[in-house]
Amino acid sequence: MRHVGVAEQQILTPTFRADGVLAAGGTPQLVLPHAAPRSSVLIQNTSASDTLTFEFGSARATATITNGVVTSVTVTNAGFGFTYPPIIRFLGGGKHRNGAFLGLGYPNQPSPANFAVAHCVMTGAAGAMSVASIKIDNGGASYITAPYVQIMNDPNDPIGAALPSATSGFQLYPGQSLYEAHSIVTTDQISVYGATTGDSWFCRYTT
């Protein structure tokens, strides 16, 4: 427990552990599912000699536009472990309300009034699905730049996660750690990849 405040106003912040070991080298596995209330996360590679790679969030993709319309979506991280197809949203890529040119495809920027709509095509069995492709249902209109493709897990599926590998994710060498708290803490699902069965990590988080 962590005590915050003066003696008259103490707040107990529960601390939880999610330590683990790789069940199979070369196979990704989940560290923590998506959980909105997390307020801090500490991860440390406690392996003797191997690098571990951690991924955060869901699958990822990028969009391409032609004449202001979203014409294709390329999956850049297919994810793994999905039970239900995740949800696709296209964010940004439009104008300010006064019509000023933005030129940014960031998620916190405005989208056109006629925004694109798409859905995921999955492969694999429930509980072990990944995103095979993304099908555009409506390409939208008036995009200035390619929008940010947000892939969110179905509300009933906190387990599906981005796929970590030797070349994709946040690498921690033995003894290195990653700490996030306050406004930058991730509440996303977290997955891990390592080459050797039995490689281990320490994970502590608060709600």
Backbone bond lengths (Angstrom), bond angles and torsions (degrees), N, CA, C in turn:
res aa  C-N    CA-C-N  psi(-1)  N-CA   C-N-CA  omega(-1)  CA-C   N-CA-C  phi
1 M - - - 1.452 - - 1.528 110.60 -
2 R 1.334 116.05 147.82 1.448 121.43 176.16 1.515 108.25 -117.03
3 H 1.336 117.46 130.85 1.456 122.56 -179.04 1.525 109.37 -97.04
4 V 1.311 116.35 128.41 1.460 121.69 -179.72 1.518 109.09 -123.69
5 G 1.344 117.51 134.21 1.454 120.61 176.54 1.513 112.71 100.26
6 V 1.316 116.47 177.30 1.468 122.23 179.74 1.518 109.31 -77.27
7 A 1.329 115.81 173.50 1.457 120.31 -174.40 1.524 112.42 -58.62
8 E 1.351 116.17 -34.26 1.460 118.87 -177.67 1.521 112.37 -76.00
9 Q 1.347 117.38 -17.55 1.458 121.08 -176.02 1.532 109.30 -134.06
10 Q 1.308 116.71 75.98 1.453 121.12 179.62 1.523 110.06 -96.08
11 I 1.347 114.26 137.92 1.457 120.64 175.75 1.513 107.65 -120.87
12 L 1.311 116.84 124.37 1.451 121.30 178.70 1.524 109.37 -89.99
13 T 1.320 116.51 122.25 1.456 121.53 178.59 1.526 109.14 -106.77
14 P 1.329 118.58 109.06 1.464 120.15 -178.10 1.530 111.12 -63.36
15 T 1.326 115.50 137.75 1.455 122.20 176.08 1.523 108.61 -112.76
16 F 1.329 115.86 132.98 1.453 120.89 -177.24 1.528 109.95 -122.75
17 R 1.325 116.65 158.70 1.459 122.80 -179.81 1.519 110.24 -117.55
18 A 1.322 115.50 144.00 1.461 121.85 175.29 1.522 108.61 -138.98
19 D 1.343 116.44 46.02 1.451 120.94 176.69 1.535 109.57 -63.89
20 G 1.316 115.97 158.78 1.453 117.40 179.33 1.508 112.74 -167.98
21 V 1.319 114.64 174.96 1.465 122.67 174.96 1.517 108.03 -133.18
22 L 1.332 116.11 153.94 1.455 120.78 178.06 1.522 109.73 -72.05
23 A 1.320 115.14 123.37 1.460 119.52 178.97 1.521 111.68 -72.40
24 A 1.343 115.69 -29.66 1.469 120.35 179.66 1.514 108.81 -151.46
25 G 1.315 116.78 121.82 1.459 120.13 178.38 1.512 111.48 -60.89
26 G 1.332 116.02 139.98 1.452 121.14 -179.90 1.510 114.39 80.78
27 T 1.328 117.51 4.20 1.466 121.86 179.39 1.516 109.21 -120.65
28 P 1.329 119.25 123.59 1.476 120.22 -179.01 1.515 111.37 -69.33
29 Q 1.321 116.05 152.25 1.451 119.95 175.19 1.521 109.97 -147.20
30 L 1.320 115.29 161.82 1.459 121.69 -176.79 1.525 110.47 -81.09
31 V 1.330 116.33 138.72 1.460 122.48 171.76 1.520 109.76 -97.75
32 L 1.347 116.21 -52.47 1.463 122.43 179.10 1.522 109.39 -141.28
33 P 1.328 118.78 138.95 1.459 120.64 173.79 1.522 111.12 -76.79
34 H 1.314 116.93 170.58 1.459 121.41 173.19 1.520 109.18 -58.88
35 A 1.347 116.55 134.81 1.464 120.88 178.59 1.519 108.69 -154.46
36 A 1.324 116.63 111.61 1.458 121.18 -174.41 1.522 115.41 -61.05
37 P 1.344 121.19 -33.13 1.465 118.67 -172.34 1.521 116.21 -82.84
38 R 1.340 120.32 0.12 1.466 118.16 -178.42 1.521 110.90 -63.05
39 S 1.334 116.61 138.99 1.465 120.94 179.99 1.521 113.39 -116.65
40 S 1.333 117.35 -13.86 1.456 120.02 173.91 1.522 108.97 -156.89
41 V 1.329 115.06 151.17 1.459 121.30 178.36 1.521 108.48 -140.73
42 L 1.328 116.78 131.36 1.456 122.68 173.79 1.520 107.97 -124.44
43 I 1.341 116.56 125.05 1.461 121.75 177.92 1.519 108.22 -126.06
44 Q 1.329 116.85 133.77 1.458 121.42 177.08 1.530 109.39 -133.09
45 N 1.332 115.61 136.31 1.459 121.31 174.74 1.527 108.11 -79.14
46 T 1.323 116.85 111.98 1.466 121.10 -179.61 1.528 111.84 -103.85
47 S 1.325 116.96 15.20 1.461 120.71 176.51 1.521 110.22 -70.11
48 A 1.312 115.90 155.91 1.468 120.59 -176.96 1.518 112.64 -71.34
49 S 1.348 117.03 -39.88 1.470 117.76 -173.34 1.517 115.17 -147.99
50 D 1.327 119.32 -2.19 1.460 121.90 -173.72 1.526 112.75 -104.58
51 T 1.316 115.41 146.14 1.459 122.21 173.07 1.526 109.52 -77.47
52 L 1.323 117.36 139.52 1.461 122.61 173.05 1.521 108.59 -113.64
53 T 1.320 116.32 143.69 1.462 122.20 179.29 1.519 109.31 -115.56
54 F 1.335 116.27 127.90 1.459 122.04 -178.94 1.525 109.60 -113.51
55 E 1.316 116.04 138.48 1.460 122.06 175.01 1.520 109.18 -116.59
56 F 1.323 115.78 153.07 1.459 122.17 -177.29 1.526 109.38 -127.96
57 G 1.312 116.66 135.64 1.446 120.97 175.03 1.517 113.40 90.74
58 S 1.331 114.17 -162.63 1.454 122.00 -174.05 1.526 110.25 -98.52
59 A 1.327 116.16 -168.28 1.458 121.98 176.31 1.529 109.90 -60.26
60 R 1.326 117.48 164.56 1.465 121.17 -178.04 1.526 110.71 -134.64
61 A 1.340 114.84 155.78 1.456 120.87 179.59 1.519 109.53 -158.02
62 T 1.326 116.38 164.36 1.456 122.72 175.73 1.525 109.45 -127.32
63 A 1.334 115.62 151.48 1.461 121.35 -178.16 1.524 110.80 -108.28
64 T 1.329 115.53 153.39 1.459 123.05 173.55 1.522 108.14 -122.83
65 I 1.344 116.47 135.96 1.463 119.47 177.58 1.523 110.71 -114.66
66 T 1.320 115.04 151.97 1.463 123.14 174.46 1.519 107.31 -136.53
67 N 1.337 116.28 119.91 1.463 121.27 -179.47 1.535 111.83 53.30
68 G 1.325 115.13 41.61 1.456 120.36 175.01 1.512 115.44 81.55
69 V 1.328 117.34 5.33 1.466 121.72 -178.04 1.525 109.14 -117.65
70 V 1.335 117.14 138.71 1.462 120.44 174.38 1.524 108.18 -73.02
71 T 1.319 116.23 115.09 1.462 120.86 -175.07 1.524 113.71 -106.14
72 S 1.312 117.95 -19.34 1.469 119.63 177.11 1.522 110.07 -157.76
73 V 1.316 115.24 156.13 1.460 122.47 176.35 1.531 107.41 -132.68
74 T 1.325 115.95 125.70 1.458 121.43 -178.61 1.524 110.13 -105.77
75 V 1.313 116.92 124.31 1.466 121.76 177.73 1.528 108.47 -75.62
76 T 1.320 116.86 121.28 1.468 121.23 179.59 1.534 112.34 -103.10
77 N 1.328 116.83 -17.62 1.463 121.66 173.57 1.519 106.45 -148.46
78 A 1.329 116.66 111.47 1.466 121.20 -172.37 1.513 113.33 -75.65
79 G 1.333 117.50 -13.88 1.451 120.28 -177.53 1.519 112.27 68.88
80 F 1.332 115.75 -179.08 1.458 121.14 178.54 1.525 109.57 -158.73
81 G 1.322 115.96 160.00 1.457 120.76 173.48 1.509 116.01 77.95
82 F 1.332 118.57 16.54 1.463 120.11 -178.64 1.533 111.21 -76.17
83 T 1.330 115.51 142.12 1.455 122.08 173.17 1.522 110.70 -99.12
84 Y 1.336 115.87 -33.29 1.462 122.00 177.65 1.521 108.73 -128.19
85 P 1.344 118.14 153.53 1.469 119.44 175.88 1.521 110.63 -61.27
86 P 1.328 118.50 133.11 1.464 119.64 176.58 1.521 112.00 -70.82
87 I 1.321 115.12 170.08 1.466 123.14 -175.43 1.521 109.33 -99.80
88 I 1.333 116.25 140.21 1.462 122.45 -179.73 1.525 110.27 -107.27
89 R 1.341 116.13 133.34 1.467 121.39 171.60 1.521 108.32 -133.57
90 F 1.326 116.13 141.08 1.457 121.81 176.02 1.528 108.22 -104.79
91 L 1.321 117.19 118.93 1.458 122.34 -174.33 1.523 110.60 -116.80
92 G 1.330 115.74 141.70 1.462 119.98 177.78 1.517 112.16 74.01
93 G 1.330 114.97 -167.25 1.456 121.25 178.87 1.516 114.51 89.42
94 G 1.371 117.43 1.25 1.456 119.93 -176.75 1.511 113.81 -108.19
95 K 1.343 117.40 -143.85 1.460 123.93 -176.91 1.524 110.35 -122.96
96 H 1.349 114.67 163.54 1.456 119.49 166.54 1.524 108.57 -67.43
97 R 1.314 116.01 163.92 1.461 118.90 179.77 1.521 112.39 -62.35
98 N 1.348 116.38 -28.35 1.466 118.81 179.40 1.522 111.98 -84.03
99 G 1.337 117.42 4.69 1.456 120.62 176.75 1.507 114.40 87.19
100 A 1.336 119.34 2.94 1.463 121.49 -179.17 1.526 110.45 -66.73
101 F 1.323 116.05 144.07 1.457 121.29 -179.57 1.518 110.47 -70.46
102 L 1.317 116.63 129.43 1.461 120.83 178.78 1.525 111.22 -94.49
103 G 1.325 116.52 -54.25 1.446 120.17 -178.28 1.512 113.62 70.05
104 L 1.334 117.28 22.26 1.451 120.83 -177.77 1.526 109.95 -127.91
105 G 1.345 115.81 137.95 1.446 120.41 176.36 1.505 111.57 -106.25
106 Y 1.330 117.01 36.48 1.452 121.39 -177.01 1.526 110.31 -84.88
107 P 1.338 117.62 151.99 1.463 119.60 -174.72 1.510 115.21 -67.99
108 N 1.342 118.74 -19.97 1.463 119.91 -178.51 1.524 112.16 -94.96
109 Q 1.335 117.96 15.13 1.459 122.13 177.12 1.532 110.25 -102.87
110 P 1.335 117.44 160.08 1.469 120.26 -177.95 1.523 112.73 -64.26
111 S 1.327 115.14 151.41 1.456 122.58 173.29 1.521 108.84 -106.79
112 P 1.324 118.33 157.54 1.467 119.60 174.19 1.528 110.91 -61.98
113 A 1.330 115.78 159.31 1.461 119.50 178.69 1.525 110.71 -61.97
114 N 1.321 116.82 -37.27 1.460 122.10 176.75 1.529 107.73 -98.24
115 F 1.339 115.62 84.02 1.459 119.39 -175.31 1.532 110.54 -87.76
116 A 1.319 115.07 158.35 1.457 121.04 -177.62 1.524 111.33 -73.17
117 V 1.331 114.60 156.53 1.462 122.49 178.16 1.528 108.01 -135.75
118 A 1.325 116.86 139.52 1.464 120.71 -179.54 1.525 109.78 -153.31
119 H 1.330 115.50 169.69 1.460 120.09 175.95 1.524 110.05 -142.07
120 C 1.338 116.10 158.81 1.463 122.00 -177.81 1.522 110.86 -86.65
121 V 1.317 115.27 139.31 1.460 122.55 168.89 1.525 106.39 -103.65
122 M 1.329 116.94 122.81 1.452 121.20 -171.95 1.523 111.96 -103.09
123 T 1.322 114.78 160.05 1.457 121.76 172.11 1.521 108.53 -131.53
124 G 1.336 117.07 149.45 1.452 121.31 -179.20 1.514 112.33 97.13
125 A 1.329 115.45 175.21 1.457 122.11 -179.08 1.519 110.74 -89.49
126 A 1.332 116.38 156.11 1.466 121.68 178.67 1.524 110.21 -55.03
127 G 1.336 115.41 132.03 1.445 121.30 -175.93 1.510 112.73 94.63
128 A 1.338 115.98 -13.36 1.470 121.22 178.72 1.521 110.61 -142.16
129 M 1.344 116.35 26.85 1.464 119.84 -177.87 1.526 111.48 -82.69
130 S 1.331 115.32 156.33 1.458 122.76 171.50 1.525 107.75 -135.05
131 V 1.335 116.58 166.55 1.462 121.41 -177.67 1.525 109.02 -85.07
132 A 1.321 116.45 113.86 1.467 121.25 179.66 1.522 111.02 -80.91
133 S 1.328 116.20 -39.97 1.466 121.12 -179.45 1.518 108.74 -164.27
134 I 1.327 115.90 170.52 1.462 122.04 177.17 1.522 108.07 -124.91
135 K 1.315 116.37 121.07 1.460 122.87 -176.94 1.521 109.92 -96.89
136 I 1.300 116.98 128.40 1.463 122.10 179.10 1.522 109.52 -82.10
137 D 1.327 117.01 124.57 1.460 122.44 176.65 1.526 111.23 -93.76
138 N 1.325 115.68 -32.78 1.474 121.59 178.03 1.518 106.65 -150.28
139 G 1.325 117.47 118.56 1.459 121.33 -177.35 1.514 114.49 -74.66
140 G 1.342 117.62 -5.61 1.455 119.98 -178.24 1.518 112.07 69.94
141 A 1.344 116.16 -164.06 1.461 121.15 -179.12 1.527 109.13 -161.72
142 S 1.333 115.04 156.35 1.469 123.22 173.06 1.516 114.05 70.56
143 Y 1.322 118.37 23.59 1.463 119.92 173.25 1.533 109.37 -71.99
144 I 1.323 115.75 136.45 1.463 121.69 176.16 1.523 109.82 -91.00
145 T 1.311 115.91 -42.50 1.460 122.44 175.95 1.525 108.54 -131.49
146 A 1.315 115.72 163.64 1.463 119.54 178.57 1.523 109.79 -60.87
147 P 1.328 118.53 129.70 1.460 120.78 -179.14 1.527 111.57 -73.03
148 Y 1.316 115.18 162.84 1.464 122.35 172.96 1.521 107.68 -75.75
149 V 1.324 116.34 131.61 1.459 120.83 178.64 1.533 108.55 -94.87
150 Q 1.319 115.91 110.75 1.460 121.02 178.29 1.526 109.00 -96.96
151 I 1.325 115.95 122.62 1.466 121.38 177.01 1.524 107.48 -111.25
152 M 1.311 115.87 117.37 1.465 122.34 -177.60 1.522 109.84 -118.65
153 N 1.312 116.32 138.49 1.453 119.52 176.64 1.518 111.18 -62.05
154 D 1.307 116.13 147.86 1.453 121.50 169.40 1.535 108.03 -54.48
155 P 1.337 118.94 142.34 1.468 120.68 -178.58 1.526 114.05 -55.34
156 N 1.334 117.22 -24.43 1.457 121.31 179.40 1.527 113.21 -90.80
157 D 1.334 116.77 5.85 1.465 120.53 -175.45 1.532 110.39 -132.23
158 P 1.340 118.33 86.77 1.463 120.69 178.35 1.529 113.43 -85.16
159 I 1.344 117.06 -0.51 1.458 121.23 -168.18 1.532 113.29 -95.32
160 G 1.329 118.17 -39.07 1.466 120.63 -179.21 1.521 110.66 -54.68
161 A 1.325 117.15 137.77 1.463 120.33 -171.57 1.518 111.13 -143.72
162 A 1.331 115.39 163.04 1.458 121.11 172.70 1.524 108.88 -61.05
163 L 1.318 116.04 147.48 1.458 121.81 -175.39 1.524 110.61 -89.47
164 P 1.334 118.85 113.24 1.459 120.75 176.42 1.524 110.27 -83.64
165 S 1.308 115.67 153.54 1.464 120.67 177.71 1.521 108.08 -154.06
166 A 1.309 116.27 -177.11 1.462 120.14 178.44 1.522 111.60 -65.43
167 T 1.346 117.37 -18.72 1.468 120.94 -177.04 1.519 113.17 -120.00
168 S 1.325 118.90 1.66 1.464 121.29 -178.21 1.515 109.89 -133.44
169 G 1.329 115.94 116.93 1.449 120.80 177.07 1.515 112.30 131.56
170 F 1.324 115.13 -173.35 1.468 123.03 -178.53 1.520 107.84 -97.78
171 Q 1.316 116.69 114.92 1.462 120.69 -175.40 1.521 112.08 -88.45
172 L 1.331 115.31 135.68 1.458 122.30 174.23 1.525 108.24 -122.84
173 Y 1.325 115.70 123.80 1.460 120.46 175.08 1.520 109.14 -79.43
174 P 1.331 118.37 163.28 1.472 119.81 179.30 1.524 112.26 -51.24
175 G 1.309 116.40 127.58 1.458 122.09 -179.41 1.515 114.28 89.85
176 Q 1.325 118.18 -18.84 1.467 120.54 179.54 1.518 110.38 -75.27
177 S 1.350 115.27 154.29 1.458 119.84 -179.48 1.525 110.67 -138.55
178 L 1.301 114.97 161.37 1.460 124.27 176.74 1.516 107.60 -128.57
179 Y 1.346 116.53 129.14 1.461 120.64 -179.73 1.518 109.16 -129.92
180 E 1.314 116.71 130.81 1.461 122.65 175.88 1.513 108.70 -131.62
181 A 1.339 115.50 138.72 1.461 119.39 179.89 1.516 109.99 -154.70
182 H 1.303 115.51 170.44 1.466 123.50 176.04 1.525 110.65 60.83
183 S 1.330 118.60 -128.48 1.455 120.82 -170.99 1.519 113.38 -75.27
184 I 1.329 119.06 -15.01 1.463 119.63 -176.15 1.526 112.62 -106.50
185 V 1.315 117.14 6.29 1.457 118.95 -176.38 1.532 110.47 -65.97
186 T 1.328 116.08 141.30 1.456 119.22 175.60 1.527 109.76 -84.51
187 T 1.314 116.97 135.24 1.457 121.08 169.93 1.519 108.85 -107.81
188 D 1.337 115.52 8.15 1.451 120.56 179.86 1.522 111.48 -72.20
189 Q 1.324 115.21 164.32 1.452 120.38 170.06 1.533 108.90 -66.16
190 I 1.326 116.79 150.53 1.457 122.04 -177.20 1.520 108.26 -127.57
191 S 1.332 116.50 132.46 1.458 121.64 178.93 1.517 109.43 -126.06
192 V 1.335 116.21 165.69 1.457 120.77 -175.07 1.525 110.37 -139.95
193 Y 1.338 114.63 149.88 1.474 121.81 175.62 1.517 108.51 -137.00
194 G 1.323 115.86 138.81 1.451 121.76 174.06 1.508 109.64 -150.19
195 A 1.316 116.91 161.57 1.461 121.12 -174.59 1.513 113.85 -84.11
196 T 1.332 117.20 -20.94 1.458 119.98 -169.29 1.520 112.26 -122.41
197 T 1.320 116.38 128.11 1.463 121.33 174.79 1.526 109.78 -56.47
198 G 1.323 115.99 133.88 1.458 120.80 178.86 1.512 114.78 94.52
199 D 1.356 118.39 -10.24 1.457 119.61 173.85 1.530 108.72 -56.65
200 S 1.320 117.09 143.97 1.461 119.59 -168.90 1.522 112.36 -127.78
201 W 1.332 114.89 161.36 1.463 121.56 175.54 1.528 109.62 -143.56
202 F 1.310 114.43 155.48 1.464 123.52 173.19 1.522 106.80 -106.23
203 C 1.322 117.48 134.30 1.467 120.96 178.19 1.523 109.07 -140.22
204 R 1.337 115.18 125.85 1.467 121.21 176.88 1.523 107.43 -128.61
205 Y 1.322 116.52 138.20 1.463 119.26 178.14 1.515 110.33 -144.89
206 T 1.335 114.68 158.24 1.458 121.13 177.64 1.520 109.25 -120.63
207 T 1.330 115.72 155.61 1.456 120.48 179.83 1.525 109.87 -104.41
